[in-house]
Amino acid sequence: MPNILPPNYQYWQENGFVWSDEYDRRKKYKLIYHIQEFLLAEYFSHCSPAKVLEFGCGVGRHLKYLRTIPGIDVYGYDQSPTMLKAISQWADSGWITGHIVTGPPVGYLPYADKSFDITFSAEVLVHVRPEDLPGILAELIRVTKWHVFHLETAPGYALVPNAHNGCWYHDLVEAYSNEGYECKMLPQAYSSHAPYRAILDPLRSPPSISISVSKLWQMEATLQPNLDQQDSMKDQLVSIQTRYQNLLDELATCRAQNQELSSQIIKRQDEFVNTLDELTQCRAHNQELYSQTKRMQTEFDKINERFSETNKKLEDHTKRLIQFSNLAQRLESVLNR
């Protein structure tokens, strides 16, 4: 019986293709995506030379610019084939074949021990179920020889638990401690994510974040409200435009209906005129019939009058015949005597 993926992993496997455009859309009004990319690019530029694995690389948003940093040989692993298709928009098939691997969301990673100097994740572990986190961290530790770096949900940041069929906050400091390693949370550069780092090779010094994270934090605090307001106004404008278009569509529908009704009214008017003409003809015909009937009645009355006269004459003739008959009988009697 095939294994059924939990819904949070299944979401990314089935819907990953939309996120290339979604990231582009969000970057137009969310400053954190620009700060995040700037922070990672700055950080890894101080790690060169290094072989780097991004766990949960998705559409390759970070791989695209990290591979341009001199000395950084970057690779990607993700469980969503629909997300990885987006990488072909900016990388050729040869690079993809040599640098990108698709595999299950949890379990063994298809790399030898200590294959990479650094392994990192950005907004990935938030989509990992709590029971799966220890196994994933153990694999990240196994394939890494220098340190593991994360940009994941900051403590206290409000998550939407049901987003993408499941989101969870993880205490990475405690989780790495359970694996026998020290993990430290580094200074935040923006509100939603915090940088975490677990050093696996204590003999090799980790890079420091040389940029002023407080300035980045201040930039987000200053600019993001204005961007949110602009985005809200944009949404309102889109809503107004949608309503306006709906009204135009309704108006066009009403006009079409009115045109149809006008055509029906004209047709009914023509039918009514025709009916009136027929009624007028019927009335004229009825009048003619009435006149004919009246003439026939007059003629009938005359015939009846003549019949009455004739009948009276007949009665008079009959009486006379009777009288003559009686007279003839009396004469015959007299002669016979």
C-alpha positions as a Python dict, from the first residue, in 0.01 Angstrom:
ca = {
    (1, 'M'): (0, 0, 0),
    (2, 'P'): (155, 335, -102),
    (3, 'N'): (253, 580, 169),
    (4, 'I'): (13, 872, 205),
    (5, 'L'): (190, 1204, 263),
    (6, 'P'): (67, 1427, 542),
    (7, 'P'): (-130, 1722, 400),
    (8, 'N'): (139, 1983, 477),
    (9, 'Y'): (394, 1806, 254),
    (10, 'Q'): (133, 1717, -4),
    (11, 'Y'): (40, 2084, -43),
    (12, 'W'): (390, 2177, -162),
    (13, 'Q'): (416, 1880, -396),
    (14, 'E'): (86, 1966, -564),
    (15, 'N'): (92, 2348, -556),
    (16, 'G'): (459, 2440, -576),
    (17, 'F'): (436, 2565, -934),
    (18, 'V'): (251, 2883, -829),
    (19, 'W'): (523, 3002, -593),
    (20, 'S'): (766, 3139, -849),
    (21, 'D'): (511, 3403, -947),
    (22, 'E'): (395, 3436, -586),
    (23, 'Y'): (745, 3527, -465),
    (24, 'D'): (775, 3785, -743),
    (25, 'R'): (440, 3929, -641),
    (26, 'R'): (528, 3944, -271),
    (27, 'K'): (864, 4109, -337),
    (28, 'K'): (677, 4406, -478),
    (29, 'Y'): (533, 4495, -137),
    (30, 'K'): (717, 4284, 126),
    (31, 'L'): (1055, 4427, 224),
    (32, 'I'): (1155, 4115, 418),
    (33, 'Y'): (1222, 3918, 98),
    (34, 'H'): (1480, 4173, -13),
    (35, 'I'): (1638, 4193, 332),
    (36, 'Q'): (1646, 3814, 348),
    (37, 'E'): (1827, 3782, 15),
    (38, 'F'): (2067, 4062, 101),
    (39, 'L'): (2144, 3899, 438),
    (40, 'L'): (2209, 3554, 287),
    (41, 'A'): (2420, 3692, 4),
    (42, 'E'): (2628, 3893, 251),
    (43, 'Y'): (2665, 3598, 486),
    (44, 'F'): (2773, 3345, 222),
    (45, 'S'): (3012, 3590, 59),
    (46, 'H'): (3216, 3560, 382),
    (47, 'C'): (3201, 3178, 371),
    (48, 'S'): (3382, 3143, 40),
    (49, 'P'): (3516, 2904, -67),
    (50, 'A'): (3242, 2660, 35),
    (51, 'K'): (3021, 2387, -98),
    (52, 'V'): (2668, 2474, 13),
    (53, 'L'): (2341, 2279, 21),
    (54, 'E'): (2005, 2452, 48),
    (55, 'F'): (1759, 2214, 210),
    (56, 'G'): (1414, 2300, 74),
    (57, 'C'): (1536, 2512, -216),
    (58, 'G'): (1188, 2528, -372),
    (59, 'V'): (1180, 2739, -688),
    (60, 'G'): (1550, 2823, -645),
    (61, 'R'): (1497, 3181, -533),
    (62, 'H'): (1818, 3180, -327),
    (63, 'L'): (2018, 2946, -548),
    (64, 'K'): (1985, 3189, -838),
    (65, 'Y'): (2191, 3467, -677),
    (66, 'L'): (2405, 3256, -443),
    (67, 'R'): (2560, 3067, -735),
    (68, 'T'): (2697, 3399, -865),
    (69, 'I'): (2906, 3454, -549),
    (70, 'P'): (3270, 3368, -624),
    (71, 'G'): (3382, 3048, -450),
    (72, 'I'): (3030, 2936, -353),
    (73, 'D'): (2931, 2605, -511),
    (74, 'V'): (2564, 2580, -428),
    (75, 'Y'): (2328, 2280, -448),
    (76, 'G'): (1958, 2234, -384),
    (77, 'Y'): (1733, 1964, -241),
    (78, 'D'): (1353, 1976, -233),
    (79, 'Q'): (1060, 1741, -200),
    (80, 'S'): (837, 1927, -450),
    (81, 'P'): (891, 1851, -821),
    (82, 'T'): (635, 2119, -908),
    (83, 'M'): (849, 2384, -738),
    (84, 'L'): (1174, 2264, -892),
    (85, 'K'): (1031, 2309, -1243),
    (86, 'A'): (1068, 2685, -1194),
    (87, 'I'): (1448, 2652, -1179),
    (88, 'S'): (1451, 2576, -1552),
    (89, 'Q'): (1347, 2939, -1608),
    (90, 'W'): (1695, 3060, -1515),
    (91, 'A'): (1926, 2754, -1521),
    (92, 'D'): (2013, 2514, -1801),
    (93, 'S'): (1945, 2142, -1781),
    (94, 'G'): (2312, 2056, -1726),
    (95, 'W'): (2340, 2272, -1416),
    (96, 'I'): (2007, 2143, -1283),
    (97, 'T'): (2110, 1780, -1332),
    (98, 'G'): (2438, 1835, -1147),
    (99, 'H'): (2308, 2052, -864),
    (100, 'I'): (1941, 1975, -793),
    (101, 'V'): (1793, 1665, -629),
    (102, 'T'): (1429, 1580, -564),
    (103, 'G'): (1345, 1347, -278),
    (104, 'P'): (1104, 1271, 4),
    (105, 'P'): (1028, 1542, 261),
    (106, 'V'): (1171, 1334, 547),
    (107, 'G'): (1421, 1053, 572),
    (108, 'Y'): (1765, 986, 429),
    (109, 'L'): (1928, 1256, 218),
    (110, 'P'): (2101, 1116, -96),
    (111, 'Y'): (2445, 1257, -5),
    (112, 'A'): (2750, 1105, 157),
    (113, 'D'): (2854, 1208, 509),
    (114, 'K'): (3004, 1557, 528),
    (115, 'S'): (2940, 1626, 160),
    (116, 'F'): (2890, 2000, 220),
    (117, 'D'): (3068, 2271, 412),
    (118, 'I'): (2739, 2444, 493),
    (119, 'T'): (2376, 2339, 480),
    (120, 'F'): (2107, 2601, 522),
    (121, 'S'): (1730, 2646, 511),
    (122, 'A'): (1513, 2954, 471),
    (123, 'E'): (1143, 2944, 564),
    (124, 'V'): (1142, 2564, 533),
    (125, 'L'): (1139, 2412, 881),
    (126, 'V'): (821, 2606, 959),
    (127, 'H'): (648, 2360, 723),
    (128, 'V'): (799, 2053, 893),
    (129, 'R'): (584, 1857, 1136),
    (130, 'P'): (727, 1854, 1492),
    (131, 'E'): (766, 1477, 1495),
    (132, 'D'): (976, 1494, 1177),
    (133, 'L'): (1216, 1770, 1289),
    (134, 'P'): (1470, 1553, 1481),
    (135, 'G'): (1522, 1320, 1184),
    (136, 'I'): (1566, 1611, 943),
    (137, 'L'): (1818, 1789, 1166),
    (138, 'A'): (2009, 1463, 1211),
    (139, 'E'): (2039, 1430, 832),
    (140, 'L'): (2145, 1794, 790),
    (141, 'I'): (2414, 1737, 1054),
    (142, 'R'): (2528, 1414, 885),
    (143, 'V'): (2586, 1567, 541),
    (144, 'T'): (2752, 1886, 676),
    (145, 'K'): (3108, 1933, 803),
    (146, 'W'): (3133, 2303, 898),
    (147, 'H'): (2801, 2448, 1015),
    (148, 'V'): (2424, 2452, 957),
    (149, 'F'): (2252, 2786, 908),
    (150, 'H'): (1879, 2860, 924),
    (151, 'L'): (1653, 3155, 860),
    (152, 'E'): (1340, 3035, 1032),
    (153, 'T'): (1044, 3168, 1230),
    (154, 'A'): (1150, 3403, 1507),
    (155, 'P'): (1032, 3340, 1866),
    (156, 'G'): (705, 3516, 1935),
    (157, 'Y'): (619, 3574, 1571),
    (158, 'A'): (252, 3492, 1509),
    (159, 'L'): (207, 3202, 1271),
    (160, 'V'): (-108, 3098, 1087),
    (161, 'P'): (-121, 2730, 1190),
    (162, 'N'): (-344, 2619, 903),
    (163, 'A'): (-153, 2799, 627),
    (164, 'H'): (-45, 2558, 352),
    (165, 'N'): (-208, 2274, 547),
    (166, 'G'): (21, 2321, 846),
    (167, 'C'): (284, 2553, 999),
    (168, 'W'): (478, 2504, 1324),
    (169, 'Y'): (725, 2703, 1532),
    (170, 'H'): (1033, 2506, 1642),
    (171, 'D'): (1276, 2586, 1920),
    (172, 'L'): (1587, 2515, 1718),
    (173, 'V'): (1823, 2587, 2009),
    (174, 'E'): (1661, 2307, 2208),
    (175, 'A'): (1622, 2081, 1905),
    (176, 'Y'): (1997, 2095, 1829),
    (177, 'S'): (2075, 2049, 2195),
    (178, 'N'): (1880, 1724, 2180),
    (179, 'E'): (2108, 1621, 1892),
    (180, 'G'): (2417, 1702, 2100),
    (181, 'Y'): (2508, 2032, 1931),
    (182, 'E'): (2498, 2394, 2033),
    (183, 'C'): (2278, 2619, 1824),
    (184, 'K'): (2271, 2994, 1871),
    (185, 'M'): (2020, 3250, 1752),
    (186, 'L'): (2204, 3536, 1584),
    (187, 'P'): (2084, 3899, 1575),
    (188, 'Q'): (1767, 3944, 1371),
    (189, 'A'): (1763, 4167, 1067),
    (190, 'Y'): (1384, 4172, 1030),
    (191, 'S'): (1079, 4076, 1232),
    (192, 'S'): (949, 3742, 1102),
    (193, 'H'): (1265, 3529, 1084),
    (194, 'A'): (1569, 3478, 1300),
    (195, 'P'): (1911, 3343, 1192),
    (196, 'Y'): (2019, 3025, 1372),
    (197, 'R'): (2357, 2860, 1345),
    (198, 'A'): (2487, 2526, 1470),
    (199, 'I'): (2868, 2486, 1455),
    (200, 'L'): (2973, 2131, 1373),
    (201, 'D'): (3349, 2190, 1333),
    (202, 'P'): (3470, 2398, 1628),
    (203, 'L'): (3818, 2425, 1476),
    (204, 'R'): (3687, 2629, 1187),
    (205, 'S'): (3574, 2982, 1273),
    (206, 'P'): (3227, 3078, 1146),
    (207, 'P'): (3177, 3404, 959),
    (208, 'S'): (3024, 3699, 1134),
    (209, 'I'): (2736, 3903, 999),
    (210, 'S'): (2920, 4222, 918),
    (211, 'I'): (2623, 4428, 810),
    (212, 'S'): (2426, 4638, 1056),
    (213, 'V'): (2122, 4424, 1128),
    (214, 'S'): (1978, 4704, 1341),
    (215, 'K'): (1974, 4926, 1032),
    (216, 'L'): (1792, 4657, 837),
    (217, 'W'): (1546, 4613, 1122),
    (218, 'Q'): (1491, 4990, 1132),
    (219, 'M'): (1445, 4996, 753),
    (220, 'E'): (1173, 4733, 777),
    (221, 'A'): (1003, 4915, 1064),
    (222, 'T'): (1012, 5244, 873),
    (223, 'L'): (928, 5135, 519),
    (224, 'Q'): (705, 4831, 561),
    (225, 'P'): (402, 5022, 702),
    (226, 'N'): (410, 5246, 395),
    (227, 'L'): (439, 4943, 167),
    (228, 'D'): (151, 4776, 354),
    (229, 'Q'): (-57, 5089, 307),
    (230, 'Q'): (27, 5101, -64),
    (231, 'D'): (-53, 4732, -98),
    (232, 'S'): (-383, 4785, 82),
    (233, 'M'): (-462, 5077, -147),
    (234, 'K'): (-367, 4859, -444),
    (235, 'D'): (-601, 4586, -321),
    (236, 'Q'): (-876, 4845, -280),
    (237, 'L'): (-806, 4975, -630),
    (238, 'V'): (-820, 4623, -770),
    (239, 'S'): (-1145, 4569, -580),
    (240, 'I'): (-1288, 4893, -720),
    (241, 'Q'): (-1173, 4803, -1071),
    (242, 'T'): (-1330, 4460, -1033),
    (243, 'R'): (-1656, 4611, -912),
    (244, 'Y'): (-1645, 4865, -1195),
    (245, 'Q'): (-1588, 4589, -1450),
    (246, 'N'): (-1872, 4388, -1294),
    (247, 'L'): (-2099, 4693, -1325),
    (248, 'L'): (-1994, 4736, -1689),
    (249, 'D'): (-2071, 4369, -1750),
    (250, 'E'): (-2409, 4405, -1577),
    (251, 'L'): (-2479, 4718, -1782),
    (252, 'A'): (-2392, 4536, -2103),
    (253, 'T'): (-2619, 4251, -1997),
    (254, 'C'): (-2902, 4495, -1918),
    (255, 'R'): (-2854, 4664, -2255),
    (256, 'A'): (-2869, 4331, -2432),
    (257, 'Q'): (-3182, 4240, -2235),
    (258, 'N'): (-3337, 4579, -2314),
    (259, 'Q'): (-3257, 4529, -2682),
    (260, 'E'): (-3421, 4190, -2669),
    (261, 'L'): (-3724, 4335, -2490),
    (262, 'S'): (-3745, 4618, -2746),
    (263, 'S'): (-3739, 4363, -3027),
    (264, 'Q'): (-4012, 4164, -2854),
    (265, 'I'): (-4219, 4481, -2798),
    (266, 'I'): (-4187, 4578, -3168),
    (267, 'K'): (-4284, 4225, -3265),
    (268, 'R'): (-4584, 4233, -3029),
    (269, 'Q'): (-4684, 4575, -3165),
    (270, 'D'): (-4676, 4440, -3520),
    (271, 'E'): (-4882, 4142, -3409),
    (272, 'F'): (-5125, 4377, -3232),
    (273, 'V'): (-5161, 4594, -3546),
    (274, 'N'): (-5220, 4284, -3754),
    (275, 'T'): (-5478, 4166, -3504),
    (276, 'L'): (-5650, 4506, -3515),
    (277, 'D'): (-5657, 4488, -3894),
    (278, 'E'): (-5807, 4142, -3877),
    (279, 'L'): (-6058, 4260, -3617),
    (280, 'T'): (-6152, 4558, -3838),
    (281, 'Q'): (-6198, 4323, -4131),
    (282, 'C'): (-6409, 4094, -3914),
    (283, 'R'): (-6620, 4388, -3802),
    (284, 'A'): (-6667, 4500, -4161),
    (285, 'H'): (-6758, 4146, -4258),
    (286, 'N'): (-6998, 4121, -3965),
    (287, 'Q'): (-7154, 4450, -4069),
    (288, 'E'): (-7197, 4319, -4421),
    (289, 'L'): (-7349, 3998, -4285),
    (290, 'Y'): (-7579, 4204, -4066),
    (291, 'S'): (-7687, 4413, -4363),
    (292, 'Q'): (-7745, 4101, -4571),
    (293, 'T'): (-7938, 3944, -4288),
    (294, 'K'): (-8149, 4254, -4250),
    (295, 'R'): (-8225, 4259, -4626),
    (296, 'M'): (-8311, 3892, -4617),
    (297, 'Q'): (-8537, 3955, -4318),
    (298, 'T'): (-8713, 4233, -4511),
    (299, 'E'): (-8756, 4007, -4811),
    (300, 'F'): (-8878, 3728, -4585),
    (301, 'D'): (-9131, 3961, -4428),
    (302, 'K'): (-9256, 4058, -4774),
    (303, 'I'): (-9279, 3695, -4883),
    (304, 'N'): (-9459, 3611, -4562),
    (305, 'E'): (-9701, 3897, -4619),
    (306, 'R'): (-9768, 3778, -4974),
    (307, 'F'): (-9813, 3426, -4840),
    (308, 'S'): (-10065, 3551, -4591),
    (309, 'E'): (-10254, 3734, -4864),
    (310, 'T'): (-10246, 3432, -5090),
    (311, 'N'): (-10360, 3210, -4806),
    (312, 'K'): (-10652, 3442, -4735),
    (313, 'K'): (-10755, 3438, -5099),
    (314, 'L'): (-10729, 3060, -5090),
    (315, 'E'): (-10958, 3050, -4790),
    (316, 'D'): (-11207, 3278, -4970),
    (317, 'H'): (-11199, 3057, -5280),
    (318, 'T'): (-11247, 2750, -5061),
    (319, 'K'): (-11553, 2903, -4896),
    (320, 'R'): (-11698, 2986, -5237),
    (321, 'L'): (-11627, 2635, -5362),
    (322, 'I'): (-11810, 2498, -5061),
    (323, 'Q'): (-12099, 2729, -5128),
    (324, 'F'): (-12111, 2622, -5497),
    (325, 'S'): (-12093, 2259, -5390),
    (326, 'N'): (-12389, 2301, -5158),
    (327, 'L'): (-12585, 2482, -5425),
    (328, 'A'): (-12510, 2209, -5676),
    (329, 'Q'): (-12634, 1944, -5436),
    (330, 'R'): (-12961, 2130, -5380),
    (331, 'L'): (-13012, 2168, -5757),
    (332, 'E'): (-12948, 1804, -5810),
    (333, 'S'): (-13208, 1720, -5544),
    (334, 'V'): (-13464, 1937, -5711),
    (335, 'L'): (-13406, 1784, -6051),
    (336, 'N'): (-13434, 1433, -5920),
    (337, 'R'): (-13780, 1493, -5784),
}
